[in-house]
């Protein structure tokens, strides 16, 4: 959100973390940019490249199933969902946005695993382009911070 105050994270060291990323290929130019920003930020936060697993799936509706498969392996400290849903002329936008979002949330709750949801839902391509870099970076930061927070709460 424009002008939102996110505060300062207290846990930004990702050096001991293993992170899984699921990227939807639909709207691939946007999702590739999301991934590039996310991956770069994970590295900047100290996550080792060898501790980042990246998989791609066809679209946003397939993201939760891949996240679930990763979560069931029980070897990740956090997961990241990347995708881009741009409103069209039909109800399909709402269906994909709602169902993918609910699926991502359910996987995190069912597996007690932080999942940073960076599946963009925008009105148009221009909004998606405007958000792709910041949201990719935000997802990396959220994943690292939440991995530490859940560890602290355990």
C-alpha positions in Angstrom: 0.0 0.0 0.0 1.3 3.4 -0.9 2.7 5.2 2.1 2.2 2.2 4.4 4.5 2.1 7.4 5.9 -1.4 7.8 8.1 -0.7 10.9 11.5 -2.2 11.4 12.1 -6.0 11.5 14.0 -7.4 14.4 14.9 -10.6 12.7 16.7 -10.1 9.4 19.5 -12.7 9.4 18.7 -15.5 7.0 22.1 -17.2 7.2 20.8 -20.4 8.8 17.5 -20.6 7.0 16.2 -22.9 4.2 13.6 -21.2 2.0 11.3 -22.6 -0.7 9.9 -20.5 -3.5 6.9 -21.4 -5.7 6.5 -19.2 -8.7 3.6 -19.2 -11.1 4.5 -18.8 -14.7 1.3 -17.1 -15.8 2.2 -13.4 -16.5 5.8 -14.7 -16.6 7.5 -11.3 -17.1 6.0 -10.1 -13.9 6.6 -13.3 -11.9 10.2 -13.5 -13.2 10.7 -9.9 -11.9 9.1 -10.9 -8.6 11.5 -13.9 -8.3 14.6 -11.9 -9.2 13.8 -9.3 -6.6 12.9 -11.9 -4.0 16.0 -14.1 -4.7 18.3 -11.1 -4.6 16.8 -9.9 -1.3 17.1 -13.4 0.3 20.8 -13.4 -0.7 21.2 -9.9 0.8 19.6 -11.2 4.0 22.2 -13.9 4.2 20.3 -16.9 2.9 22.7 -19.2 1.1 21.9 -19.8 -2.5 22.1 -23.5 -1.8 19.4 -23.1 0.8 16.9 -21.6 -1.6 14.8 -24.1 -3.6 12.8 -22.6 -6.5 10.0 -24.4 -8.4 7.7 -23.1 -11.1 4.1 -24.0 -11.7 1.6 -23.1 -14.5 -0.5 -20.5 -12.6 -1.6 -19.1 -9.2 -4.1 -21.9 -8.6 -1.3 -24.5 -8.7 0.9 -22.6 -6.2 -0.8 -24.0 -3.1 -0.4 -27.6 -4.1 3.3 -27.1 -4.7 3.6 -25.3 -1.4 1.9 -28.2 0.3 4.3 -30.7 -1.2 7.2 -28.6 0.0 5.7 -28.1 3.5 5.1 -31.9 3.8 8.9 -32.5 3.3 9.4 -30.6 6.6 12.8 -29.2 5.6 12.0 -25.5 5.1 12.0 -22.7 7.6 9.6 -20.6 5.4 8.0 -20.7 2.0 7.3 -17.9 -0.5 4.4 -17.8 -3.1 5.0 -15.7 -6.2 2.4 -15.0 -8.9 0.4 -12.4 -10.7 -3.3 -12.2 -11.3 -4.5 -9.3 -13.5 -8.2 -8.5 -13.6 -9.9 -9.4 -16.8 -13.5 -9.0 -18.0 -14.9 -12.1 -16.3 -15.4 -13.5 -12.8 -12.3 -15.6 -13.2 -10.1 -13.0 -11.5 -12.0 -13.2 -8.3 -12.1 -17.0 -8.4 -8.3 -17.3 -8.9 -7.4 -14.6 -6.5 -9.6 -15.9 -3.7 -8.9 -19.5 -4.1 -5.1 -19.1 -4.4 -5.0 -16.8 -1.4 -7.1 -19.2 0.7 -5.0 -22.1 -0.3 -1.7 -20.4 0.5 -3.0 -19.4 3.9 -4.4 -22.9 4.7 -1.1 -24.5 3.9 0.7 -22.2 6.3 -1.8 -22.8 9.1 -2.0 -26.5 8.5 1.7 -27.0 8.6 2.6 -24.2 11.1 5.0 -22.9 8.5 5.4 -19.2 7.5 4.4 -18.5 3.9 5.0 -15.1 2.4 2.2 -14.5 -0.1 3.4 -12.3 -3.0 0.8 -13.3 -5.5 -0.1 -9.9 -6.9 -3.7 -9.1 -7.6 -3.9 -6.0 -9.8 -6.4 -4.2 -12.0 -4.0 -3.9 -14.9 -0.5 -4.6 -16.1 0.8 -1.2 -15.1 -0.1 -1.8 -11.5 1.6 -5.2 -11.6 4.8 -3.7 -13.0 4.8 -1.0 -10.4 4.7 -3.6 -7.6 6.8 -6.4 -8.9 10.2 -5.4 -7.4 9.0 -4.1 -4.0 6.7 -7.1 -3.5 9.4 -9.5 -4.4 11.7 -8.0 -1.8 8.9 -7.8 0.8 8.2 -11.5 0.4 11.9 -12.3 1.1 11.9 -10.1 4.2 8.6 -11.5 5.5 9.8 -15.1 5.1 13.0 -14.5 7.0 11.3 -12.5 9.8 8.4 -14.9 10.2 10.8 -18.0 10.3 12.5 -16.4 13.2 9.3 -15.3 15.0 7.8 -18.8 14.7 11.1 -20.3 16.0 11.0 -17.9 18.9 7.4 -18.9 19.7 8.1 -22.6 19.7 
